[in-house]
Amino acid sequence: MSRVTLRDVAERAGVSTAAISQALNDRGNLRPETRERIKAIAAELGYSPNKHAAALRSGRTMSIGFVMPADLDDEAAKSWAFAHNLQLNALVRASAEHGFTVTVLPASRPDLLATAQLDALYLADARTGKDLLRAAAARGLPVIARDLYVDVDRALSIRTGYDAALRASLEHLASSGAQRVALLVDEGDHPRDEIARAGYSAWSTVHAVEPLVFEVDAAHRTLARRVRDALDAGADALLAFCEDGPEVYLQLEAMPLVIPRDVQLVALCATDCALNDRLGVTHVCVHPELAADAVFPSLGALVPGPGGDPLVIDLPWELVRGSTTR
């Protein structure tokens, strides 16, 4: 069966195609009864607008570029591959709901941007895609970045909420009587951990306490040792920003300690918090998967301008209290 066109609806309704467009888009000065009659005829015929034709008329390509790390040789990159895939899947789902496609670009191939037809470039990880970012800025292509300030004319910065989650966790532990809070983070320069280090350092300075930072290797083989190191250093509370709340909890349970009397625990959770809930681990939930949904309502606002600050969207987060804090 051939596709029902705007002209088919116009012929059935006995009006111009311009009137059909006005009625279906709720524009113009048509009488209400005429507008409703046109909509009813369009529904009867099974008419649906051609989004791609409309995109061509508006200059849109209906595709978002996703920057995927190209080098997965080191352990740190491998450990984040799962997170990148989750973000890509979320973007594909959200794109489909809005009639968009996703074009995956290797971070190592900025040359592909010259021929790619995109409405925006999505940077899921601030550590990757720097060459692509420069190429996008040179072309005036809108850039969408997670947890990264992008100083270009057309930019959207989506903040996951790591900074706010960190501060809420530290304040909760302090209010629960913790005197020496140790921070567990992953090695490397991932934005999540850099945000945690900077925020924890500032909090320690303000509260005049010695910072206790313990880095865990990418494969988390050293996690148990780092937990013991933190306790040996006098920590009476652990903030596990490496997202290993359940494992840290089980390690503490195996020690001659009473939780939360002897040691308190708060963990970051960015994927599945169900196990933290079952174990009663106090955790702070962030929702990076919502970043993809935040992209499309803001695309229309990413218009060329004389510069200035990028648009900023803050994703939700929440502190879920359990039995590992007082």
Protein Blocks (a to p, Z undefined) as FASTA:
>chain_A
ZZddfklmmmmnopafklmmmmmnogajbdfklmmmmmmmmmmnopacdfklmmmmnopa
hiacddddfblkbmklmmmmmmmmmmmmmmmmmmmmnopacddddfklmmlmmmpccfbd
cdfbfkgoklmmmmmmmnopacddehiacddfbdcdddehlmmmmmmmmmmmmmnopabd
cddddedjdfklmmmmmmmmmmmmmnopacddddddfklmmmmmmmmmmmmnopabdcdf
kopmmmmmmmmmmpccddfklpccddddfkbmklmmmnopacddddfklmmmmmmmmmmm
mccdebdjdddddddddddddfkbZZ
